[in-house]
Amino acid sequence: MEIKELESFYINETSQTLDVTFRILSDNDDEIRTDQIDLGESKTFGYNFLKDETDDLWGDEDDDFFGTYDEEFEMDEDEIISFLNEYYLIYPNRLPNTQLY
């Protein structure tokens, strides 16, 4: 089992889940899999998909110098695929069934 394509992903901070839509190598182009994985599970595997407050090491003092801007936290798609591959390797019974796309 290996992820062929990550169709979409979303970090739902309210429910603390990673919502993913993907295909594995054995899936056809008209099939898709959808899952919600608790973010606690990702941390167990060593992945942190939430932006930490420590990511802003400069603090507010430098905002005056650099100006204020809204920097969006970018997710690395390859990192999510790596996590999903590991997660479903350890928990193959949690792999969602295919649905028609």
C-alpha positions in Angstrom: 0.0 0.0 0.0 1.5 3.3 -1.1 -0.1 6.7 -1.7 -0.2 7.4 -5.4 -1.8 10.8 -5.3 -2.9 13.3 -2.5 -6.0 14.9 -3.9 -6.7 17.3 -1.0 -5.9 17.8 2.6 -7.1 20.2 5.3 -6.0 20.7 8.9 -9.2 21.2 10.9 -8.0 22.9 14.0 -11.5 22.9 15.6 -11.8 19.1 15.5 -8.0 18.6 15.7 -8.1 16.3 12.6 -6.2 16.0 9.3 -8.8 15.6 6.6 -7.4 13.9 3.5 -8.6 12.7 0.2 -6.2 10.4 -1.7 -5.6 7.4 -4.0 -3.3 4.5 -3.4 -1.4 2.6 -6.2 -4.1 0.0 -6.7 -6.9 2.5 -7.0 -8.4 3.4 -10.4 -8.7 7.0 -11.6 -12.4 7.1 -10.8 -11.9 5.9 -7.2 -11.0 8.0 -4.2 -10.4 7.5 -0.4 -11.4 10.0 2.3 -10.3 9.9 5.9 -10.1 12.0 9.1 -7.1 11.3 11.2 -6.7 12.7 14.7 -3.7 15.1 14.9 -2.6 13.3 18.0 -1.8 10.3 15.8 0.4 12.4 13.6 2.4 13.6 16.6 2.8 10.0 17.7 4.6 9.4 14.3 6.7 12.5 14.8 4.8 14.8 12.5 3.4 18.2 13.7 1.0 19.7 11.2 -0.1 22.6 13.4 1.9 25.8 13.2 3.7 26.3 16.5 3.7 29.6 18.3 7.5 29.1 18.5 7.7 29.4 14.7 7.5 33.2 15.2 10.9 33.5 16.9 11.3 37.2 16.1 8.1 38.3 18.0 6.2 41.5 17.6 9.3 43.8 18.0 10.4 43.2 14.5 7.0 43.8 13.0 7.7 47.6 13.1 10.9 47.1 11.2 9.7 44.6 8.6 6.1 45.8 8.5 3.1 43.5 9.3 2.0 40.8 6.9 -0.1 37.7 7.2 2.3 34.8 6.5 0.2 31.7 5.7 1.6 28.5 7.2 2.4 26.2 4.2 2.1 22.5 4.5 4.5 20.2 2.8 2.5 17.7 0.7 5.4 15.2 0.6 5.4 15.2 4.4 1.7 14.4 4.5 2.2 11.6 2.0 5.1 10.2 4.1 2.9 10.3 7.2 0.0 8.6 5.5 2.2 5.9 4.1 3.6 5.2 7.6 0.2 5.4 9.3 -1.5 3.0 7.0 1.5 0.6 7.1 1.1 0.4 10.8 -2.7 0.4 10.8 -3.8 -1.3 7.6 -7.2 -1.9 9.0 -7.8 1.9 9.2 -7.4 2.3 5.4 -10.7 3.7 4.2 -12.6 2.0 1.4 -12.7 3.4 -2.0 -15.6 5.6 -3.2 -16.5 6.6 -6.7 -15.0 10.0 -7.6 
